[in-house]
Amino acid sequence: MENKKYFFAVDLGATSGRTILGTLADGKLEQEELTRFPNNLIETGGHFYWDIYALYLEMIKGLQVVGKRGLHITSIGIDTWGVDFVFIGDDDAILRNPIAYRDPHTFAAMDDYLEKVLDRKTVYDITGIQFMNFNSLFQLHAMRQANNVALQHCKKVLFVPDALSWMLTGEAVCEYTIASTSQMLDPRTGDLSEKLIESVGMKRSQFGRMVQPGTQIGVLTEEVQKMTGLGAVPVIAVAGHDTGAAVAAVPAKDEQFAYLSSGTWSLMGIETKEAVINERSYELNFTNEGGIEGTTRFLKNICGMWLYERCRKEWPEDVRKLSHPELQGSAMQVEAFRSIINPDDKAFANPPSMIEAIQQYCRETGQTVPETPAEICRCIFDSLALRYRQVFGWLKEFASFDLNVLHIIGGGSLNKFLNQFSADSLGVEVLAGPQECTAIGNIMLQAKASGDVADIWAMRRIIANSVEMVPYHPCGDKAAWEQAYEKYLQILKIKH
C-alpha cells in the first residue's frame, strides 16, 4: 500500500456525473467509481438551467466517502462539458444557476452577433473555433440583448469546472482547455481576446487568471475540510474540458493518429502542435481547442449518441427496457442504408421529438421513412459512420502525417456495431477504448502535476498498460459503403 497514490476525479457530463478514486501504483492505473448521480436540466421561466449547487453537493458527498475511509488523496481534479459558465457577484456569491448551452435563447444569437457586432471571418481568424450557436461568446451576447441582470452585476465569470474549483478553494482561475471552448480565446496569445470580450460589453478582469492543465489552483477551504473530514488537499486544474481530458487519455503509441471521443457528442480530430487557422479550416468550420503541453485539439463537433439517447427516451417502456446491445443488435437485422440523415442538421439540435425530426428529414429527402426502433437505430448508426468518413477525409487534408488509425474513446467505444461501421466506412483500423477516458485523463493529469508522470507520452504508456483496446478492421462490403457515401453526399445537397 505504501507505493500507492490516490487521486480524486470529478467527471461531469451533460446528463450525469461521477466521482472516481484513481490509484496509481507500479506503472498501472486503477479506478473505483465512488458515486454516480444525474445532472438534470431544469426548465423554468422560459430557460434551461444547470443546478450548480447540486453538483457541488455531489462533489462533497464523494469527498466524504474518501474522508470516511481515511484515505490520503494527493489531489482533486474536475472536468465538465464545455462553454457554460457561472456569474459571481461582488459579495462572492453565485448570481443564479447557470443557463445551459441547450437553452433556446442562443438559437438566433450567433447570427445576430455576426451581423451586428463582428463578422464571421474576424471571429474565426482570432479564435479558430467552430461556429456553434451555444458557444460562450454568443451566450453572452444573448444575455446582453436580454438585459440579463446576473450578467449586469457579475464581478467574475467562471466556466463550470473553474466555478466548482472556486467553490472548493475560493480561488478563481480560467483553465486553458475549457476557456478555448468559449470562442473568445486567441490560441496565438494563449489568452482571452480583449476584442471579443469587449464586444459583449465585458472586461478581461472579469475572468479568472489563465492557467494551464496541471496547475495547482489552491487547497480545500476550511469549510470544505470540516464537511469532508479531509485536510488541505490541493485542487488541480486538469484539462477542465472533458474532451481535453479524454484526448489526453488516448493510448496512442505515437503522434500519427486521429481520435473520436464518442458520447452525447462525437468529437473527431487530430492533435497538432499549433492551431490550424486558414481559409480551408474556416470553410469547413473546424475548431482549435486547447490541449495539454501546448498542443491543439484540431477537431470537429459531430452530433453523436444524442440522437440515439433522445429517441430511446421516447420509445415505449418495453423498448427502453432492452439493453443497448439488444436494441442495437435488432438494428443490424434491418436493411442497410435505407434511410440516411446528416447528424449535424439543425433539425436535430433539440427538437420536441427526435423520432419525428428524423422521420421528417427522411420525408423531405425522398427516402424510406424509418418507423420501428430498429429502423431508426440503423438510420442513426449508418448516418454517423458516413459523417465520420466525411470528417476523417477532411482531417487527412490537414494532417502533416499519415492517418491510418482511429482511436475511439468514451462511452460510445462500447458500441461494437458503430465501431465496425466506422472501420468499414473509413477504411482504416479502429482501436476502441478506453470507455472512461475523461476520468483517466483527469487522474493522469493530476499524477503529472504531482511529478509521478513525466509527460504526455509517459501518461499514454501507463494508460495503454492499464486498459484493453479492442481492434476493428475493415471487413464490410466496400462497394456498398462507397455507394452509401455517394447517397449521403447527395442527400446533403438536397437539404442544403
C-alpha positions, -999 to +999 in steps of 0.1 A: +000+000+000+029+023+007+037+029-030+001+037-039-011+072-047-047+082-047-063+109-069-099+121-067-116+129-101-149+147-106-162+139-141-193+157-151-212+152-183-243+168-197-266+140-184-247+125-154-217+129-132-193+107-112-167+109-086-138+085-091-109+074-070-078+068-091-049+047-078-015+048-094+009+020-085+037+001-103+031+018-136-006+009-138-038+029-131-069+016-114-102+033-109-130+030-085-163+047-090-173+062-057-206+080-066-228+084-096-256+110-100-278+126-126-271+161-139-305+174-146-316+202-169-341+224-150-367+242-171-382+272-155-392+307-165-386+300-202-350+289-197-330+257-191-305+258-162-279+236-146-280+232-108-245+242-098-253+237-061-265+202-066-232+194-085-212+209-057-231+188-031-224+157-051-187+165-051-188+169-013-206+136-010-178+119-029-151+136-008-170+125+023-167+089+011-129+093+009-129+110+043-148+082+060-124+056+045-094+075+060-076+077+026-050+103+019-057+117-016-029+135-034-051+159-052-086+167-067-094+175-104-126+185-121-137+181-157-170+191-173-187+198-206-177+230-224-189+266-230-212+271-200-203+295-171-213+309-138-216+345-127-201+356-093-213+388-076-195+415-056-203+396-024-186+364-037-219+346-041-232+329-072-257+350-092-283+325-103-278+290-116-260+289-150-281+288-181-275+256-201-260+255-236-291+239-250-312+268-239-331+283-269-321+318-262-290+313-283-308+300-314-307+334-331-279+349-311-250+338-333-264+352-365-274+384-347-239+388-333-222+381-366-245+406-383-244+435-358-212+431-338-183+414-356-182+394-388-177+357-390-142+358-406-129+382-380-141+360-351-127+328-367-093+345-375-089+353-338-101+321-323-101+293-349-132+279-332-161+261-349-192+283-350-220+269-329-248+290-316-243+280-280-206+290-277-200+313-247-195+343-269-230+340-283-245+331-249-231+363-235-244+383-265-279+368-260-278+376-223-267+412-230-295+416-255-320+403-229-306+427-202-297+397-180-295+410-145-269+385-134-246+395-163-250+432-155-240+426-118-212+400-122-178+405-108-164+373-122-173+349-149-161+313-143-165+284-166-183+255-149-152+234-138-135+266-127-166+276-107-167+242-089-130+246-082-137+281-068-164+266-046-138+242-032-109+266-028-121+302-030-096+307-059-108+320-093-090+308-124-096+304-161-083+270-172-070+270-207-088+240-223-122+250-210-116+286-220-108+276-255-144+263-260-158+298-254-149+312-289-132+340-270-097+326-267-068+336-290-046+304-294-017+326-307-015+346-275-028+318-251-052+342-235-088+355-239-091+381-267-099+415-253-115+425-286-140+397-283-146+402-246-153+439-251-176+431-280-201+417-255-196+446-230-172+428-207-136+432-194-107+408-192-106+414-154-140+398-150-124+364-159-100+344-138-063+343-143-054+319-172-038+286-160-026+256-180-036+220-172-016+206-143-016+239-124-025+239-087-054+262-081-055+261-043-064+238-015-097+229+001-111+257+022-115+252+059-153+249+054-149+220+029-123+204+051-147+203+080-175+189+058-154+162+043-130+152+071-101+159+048-071+181+052-058+209+029-059+188-002-047+205-034-071+211-062-055+208-096-066+225-129-067+194-150-080+197-186-112+212-174-130+204-207-140+168-207-129+163-243-095+178-234-092+152-206-104+125-229-079+133-257-051+134-231-060+098-223-058+084-259-035+054-255-017+062-288+018+049-295+029+080-314+016+112-329+001+097-361-035+091-350-070+105-352-094+103-323-131+101-319-144+109-285-178+092-287-206+101-264-235+125-265-213+144-289-188+128-313-157+148-315-133+138-342-099+153-346-061+152-345-035+166-321-014+194-335+015+214-322-001+247-333-036+259-341-047+254-378-064+286-388-067+291-426-093+295-454-100+258-456-104+252-419-127+283-419-147+270-448-152+236-431-159+251-397-132+232-378-123+241-343-090+246-325-094+238-288-067+239-262-048+207-254-022+197-228+015+205-230+008+233-256-009+211-281-041+220-300-071+197-304-080+203-341-114+188-344-150+189-355-181+185-333-205+159-347-239+153-331-233+118-317-252+095-295-275+124-286-297+112-315-299+077-300-303+089-264-332+112-273-350+085-293-346+060-266-363+082-241-393+085-265-398+048-272-423+027-252-412+012-219-408-023-233-382-009-258-365+012-231-361-020-210-340-036-237-302-034-231-282-013-255-267-045-272-302-059-276-317-028-292-286-021-313-285-058-323-320-056-336-310-027-358-284-050-375-313-071-389-326-040-408-316-033-444-285-011-445-286+025-458-323+026-465-326+059-446-297+083-442-295+117-424-270+144-417-265+141-380-254+177-378-285+192-395-300+219-372-333+199-371-316+176-346-302+202-322-330+200-296-363+190-313-395+183-293-394+148-307-362+133-321-381+105-337-404+128-356-374+150-366-356+120-382-387+109-399-394+143-413-359+147-426-363+114-445-396+125-459-381+158-471-352+140-488-375+114-506-363+084-486-379+055-469-392+067-435-379+047-406-408+036-383-396+010-358-369+015-331-346-009-350-351+010-383-344+043-365-313+029-348-300+016-381-305+050-397-286+067-369-256+044-369-253+043-407-255+080-408-229+086-381-204+063-398-209+081-431-205+115-414-173+102-397-160+093-431-166+128-444-149+144-414-120+119-415-114+128-451-111+164-442-087+156-414-064+138-438-062+171-458-049+190-427-027+164-410+011+167-416+013+129-411-004+098-424-037+088-407-040+051-406-057+045-373-087+060-354-089+057-317-125+057-305-127+066-268-156+073-244-189+056-238-195+051-275-164+029-277-186+001-263-209+002-294-193-026-313-217-022-343-208+015-348-171+007-342-172-018-370-192+005-392-166+032-386-138+009-397-157-001-428-167+034-437-133+050-431-113+020-444-088+021-415-081+003-383-102+013-354-090+009-318-118+011-293-113+021-257-109+032-230-145+039-221-138+061-191-113+082-209-123+116-193-118+103-158-085+086-168-072+118-184-083+138-153-064+114-130-033+112-151-030+149-154-032+151-116-004+125-115+016+146-139+011+177-117+023+157-086+055+147-105+046+110-108+044+111-146+069+129-167+050+139-198+020+131-221+037+101-237+046+086-203+009+091-194-002+074-225+021+044-220+007+039-185-028+042-199-021+016-227-007-008-200-039-003-179-067-006-203-079-030-230-083-018-266-105-037-290-093-036-326-117-034-356-106-038-392-125-030-424-144-061-434-177-049-448-188-046-484-165-018-496-186-012-527-218-009-507-201+017-484-189+036-514-224+037-528-239+047-495-214+076-492-225+089-526-261+087-514-252+106-482-235+134-502-264+136-525-288+139-495-267+168-481-271+186-514-308+182-513-311+195-478-287+224-485 
